[in-house]
Amino acid sequence: MSRMIWFVYRSPYHGVLGKHVRELPDASVLDWFRRGWAEAVPDPRAWLQAELGVDVYGLDSIFDEVGKRSLPEPNTMAELRKHLKKHLYVEGQVIVDDHSVRALTDDDEVPLAYFFLDHALAAERPARLAYPIHGQWPLPAHTAATAGHDEPVTTIAISPILAADWDTPGTVIRVPGVRLPELAGWLRTAGTWPEELTLLRGCIGPDDDLAGALDRMNRWGAWDDEAPDLHGLDGDHEDAHRVVRSVTARAAGQESIPGPLGERRPALGRVEVAEHLAQAVLHMDDDFGYLQLFLFDDVWASEHRHLAKSMRRWFGKSWDPLK
């Protein structure tokens, strides 16, 4: 049985999924912090970089205080909680329980959150934690021939662009009665559709090729502040698609195109489409990272139920997957 713990840093600065995930060789969250008490004090930032692989905003403050104040090593999670509540620098809040430490902060630019989670917790609550601890893109796309006995529904999960806070971590849309292979055709012919799918609808061509539509989204270069400029896209589909083709044609052959935060680079985007899961990560900015977009139906969700449930929470509920 594994005795390691998980570290997850939810940050647009890190990776195409907007998070950094690492397993740590400690039997418990408490043991990792106790090891930090012993090893980090000479240079907390360097120790944390070596341990976690990233510079975690504000986390070094607790170990700085250990050195300055000779704080006693915690022997219980209750003692660790007291230390972190008093000495850890966060702009939001820190939550400590028997199996985890979860912190919310920001760097005056974007919200940030980080989590230390033991394996027992991850095993006990996979419907909350399967996606947070999944560190690789793309997600697994396979489905069994017998999967999907529920009513047809497609779920679309979209990350925010430069989120103001994690109280609105993204958008989750459900399209009942439609599975992923039919989604493009449904959007192209629908009289009404969710507003958040207006750009995707315009990107769909007459062949209903979802991969082609996502590729056009990747090459979109018309923005209204930090949102896509949807002028001309909310009417007749043929007219909307004509606007999309005009905008994307201007990006042809260009290494950088206009983005919501400056310049974006379509060549860094990735798109993969399978029968019941489509996924895209679209480069938005060199500093502020990628927009994540996942489209999956009940067939994929029945095969990957924990990933599906935890993704809906990650993108649609709260900064804290256990909240």
Salt bridges, closest charged atoms under 4 A:
GLU23 OE2 - HIS119 NE2 2.92
ASP26 OD1 - ARG35 NE 2.86
GLU39 OE1 - ARG35 NH1 3.41
GLU51 OE1 - ARG35 NH2 2.78
ASP55 OD2 - ARG45 NH2 2.38
GLU65 OE1 - ARG69 NE 2.32
GLU65 OE1 - HIS87 ND1 3.79
GLU73 OE2 - ARG34 NH1 3.03
ASP97 OD2 - ARG102 NH1 2.84
ASP118 OD2 - HIS99 ND1 2.63
ASP208 OD1 - ARG188 NE 2.54
ASP215 OD2 - ARG219 NE 3.08
ASP239 OD1 - ARG242 NH1 2.78
GLU275 OE2 - HIS276 NE2 3.66
ASP286 OD1 - ARG265 NH2 2.80
ASP286 OD1 - HIS283 NE2 2.95
ASP297 OD2 - HIS276 ND1 2.67
ASP298 OD2 - ARG179 NH2 2.75
GLU303 OE2 - HIS142 NE2 4.00
ASP320 OD2 - ARG102 NH2 2.88
